[in-house]
Each structure stands twice: as structure tokens, then as C-alpha cells.
Amino acid sequence: MIDGKRIAVVLPAYNAALTLLRTFREIPADVVDDVILTDDASSDETSAIARSLGIHTIVHAKNTGYGGNQKTCYRAALERGADIVVMVHPDYQYSPKLVLPMASMIASGHYDVVLASRILGKGALAGGMPLYKYIANRALTLVENLLLGQKLSEYHTGYRAWSREVLEKLPLEACSDDFVFDNQMLAQTAWFGFRTGEISCPTRYFDEASSINFKRSCVYGLQVLKTAVSYRLSRWKIAKPQIFFDEAARLQIRDQDNSQGLRLELAARN
């Protein structure tokens, strides 16, 4: 707990049995009140290891995708009373020791979202990030900053901290269940005017660390560009993509659609 705020760490996991223990050991237990792992239908012993460590563990009956996994993580954290939620990948690619400064930045009241950036400093290439991924990261970030009107060092880190207010406000269910979910969340935070801070984070690339292949990376890059263009078109009032509707508006539209459908059904019966 920091300044009376309850801190939760969420671990969206898929086949993380080889790295989960190392990740968990570095989570600062003196400030973290709750650790939640969602096992996205792993084929290894991820959930068994998590339970043996005393982690609150949720297991998906079938794989829901990286974005779908996060949605479960955030719902669970809010239901269990978290005021600040930090997402840490259990593949040990990012340092869990940074949970404290990230959560503190939000607890200070200065930021609503905090990203652990691999690009600030020299952490990315020094940690083994493939050169093509580094170049793609820099190019996509440049385009996104221009289209979203932001000044972030990167949009593609998987290490993020969120205030409860942000997670309650963002229409996350409208986001993809795939890898672009991360990027859509940041576009949403910009859309709703939340304040985003960054800290530098060392990164490790090794065989057990999860990473998407070249083909999936290309698909992700195209989805990122689509999200950024969609944001700009929305600002220009040319388009209204669902990911930027607030929850109340989406529910209202859903109710209107349901009412209209019911009226049509009754009319057809009569």
C-alpha cells in the first residue's frame, strides 16, 4: 500500500512456468497488496506454480488472446479492491522491482498511467532487442506521436501501471483480444485526456521470454497504424470507432439498439 492506496500486480500468463518464480520473487511484497495471475489456457504448469506461491490464480478454459487475458486481469483487480494496478509480464523480460516507483508516480497524483520504457536510456538494444524490432518501434512511435498528439518514447512496452479511475473509465471490452490491445488502451487514455508518465526500464531478451514472431509483428504494426489513424479521424469528427466511446455512451447505444430490435420484433408479430 502506498499513501493509503491498495496496489495490485497482475500477471497475464501463457506458458510462463519457467520464469514465473523469478518474476514473483522480485515483486516488492512490502508495498504490493495483491498479486493476480490469469493463465490463458497454458499447456505447462503455470497455474500450479502460481497457486503454490499463494498467487490468486484464474484459469481460462480456452485461450482468449493477449488482450482477452488482460481484460480478465483488470476486472479481477478492480473487483478485489485495487486502487493502482501494475501489469507485469511473468516472462521476466521486465524488472518487477520497478513496481514501486511506477505505483508511486500514480499515488503522487501527478499521473494516471505510467509506462516502463525500454527506449529511454539504452535498455532496449543493450538488453538484446532485435534490431528490426527497435527500428520498427521507433518508426511506429514517431507516427503515433504525430497522430495522437503525444510525446511518448514508446507505445509498445508491456509493463504498465494504471489508476483505478482509468481502468473504470476506458471501454476496454471494445478493444481487441489480440496484441494490439496494448496500443488501443494507450490511444484510449489519450482520447479521454489521462496523464501519462514514463520511466526507464532495463529489458531482457532470452529464449524463455515471450515474443511474437516476424509475421505477427508485421500484423501488429499494421493494427497499430490503423488505431492511430482511427484516433486522428475521430478527432476530426470523420469517424466514430467504438474503442473511443465512453462506457455510458456504448451502453446507451446498445440499449437503443435492443429497444429498436424489440419494437421491430413486436411489429412483425402484429
MIFI-210706 format. One record per residue (C-alpha): x, y, z. Coordinates in steps of 0.5 Angstrom, whole numbers, plus 500, padded with zeros to 3 digits. Layout:
! MIFI-210706
XYZ...
END
This chain:
! MIFI-210706
500500500502507498499513501493509503492506496492499495497496490495490486500487481497483475501478471498476464501469463501464458506458459510462464512456468520457467520465469514466474518464480524469478519474477515473483521474488522481485516484486516488492512485497512490502508495498504490494497488497495483492498479486493476481495471475491470469493463466491464459490456458497455458500448457505448462505448470504456470497456474500450479506454481502461481498457487504454490507461491500464494498468488491469487490465480485465475485460469482461462478454460481456453486461450483468450489472447494477450488483450483478453488476458489483461481484461481479466487481470484488470477486472479482478484487480478492481474487484479486489479493491486495488487503487493502483494496478501495475502490470508486470509480464511474468517472463522476467523481461522487465524488472519487477523492482520498478513497481515501487517507483511506478506506483509512487508516481501515480500515488503522488497525484501527478500521473494517472498512467506510468510506462516503464520505457525501454527506450529512455536511456540505453536499456533496449539494445543493451538488453538484447532487443533485436535491431529490427524491433528497435527501428520499428519501435522508433518509427511507430512511436514517431508516427503515433506521437504526431497523430496522438499529439503526445511526446512519449519515448515509446508506446510498446512496453508491456510494463505499465501502471494504472490508477483505478480511475483510468481502468474504470473509465476506459472502455476496455471491452471495446479493445482487441483481444490481441497484442494491439490491446496495449496500444489501444489502451494508450490511445484511449488514455490520450483520448480521455486526457489522462496524464502519462509519465515514464521511467527508464527500465532495463530489459532482458531478451533471452530464450524464455522471455516471450516475444512475438515473431516477425510476422506477428510483429508486422501485423501488430505494426499495421494495427498500431498505425490503424489505431493512431489514424483512427484516433486522428480521424476521431479528433477531426470528427470524421470517424467514431470508432468504438474504442473511444466511446466512454462506457456510458455512451456505449451502454446508452447506444447498446440500450437504444439498439436493443430497444429498437430491435425489440420494437421491430420484433413486436411490430413484426409479431403484430
END
